[in-house]
Amino acid sequence: QVQLVESGGDLVQPGGSLRLSCAASGSSFSIYTMGWYRQAPGKQRELVADITTGGSTKYVDSVKGRFTISRDNAKKTVYLQMNSLKPEDTAVYYCNAGLGIHITGPYWGQGTQVTVSS
């Protein structure tokens, strides 16, 4: 079992940057693939990016070149650096953990709101 707590969501202007953090507690963090998902109003939850235990990453096409996922196993934390934010990035962002490779895991955080607006 692992518990996940996201932070870092905020209101930001288009073109701005944010860094989301997801702190994990419980079982060994380093064995989990960690992911960031987002859900905008009226839309399905989608994968934004994930990172395996070996550091392999995957991104949805719409964020490639703008977002970067990283992990610090010593701090049991995964990050999502978001640059050049667009209004369409507005969503609740969720942290996810699982034991598979590039598949959705069973553990979720409570979410953090990101709003991109002028």
Secondary structure by P-SEA (a helix, b strand, c coil): cbbbbbcccccccccbbbbbbbbbccccccccccbbbbbcccccccccccccccbbbbbcccccccbbbbbbccccbbbbbbcccccccccbbbbbbcccccccccccccbbbbbbcc
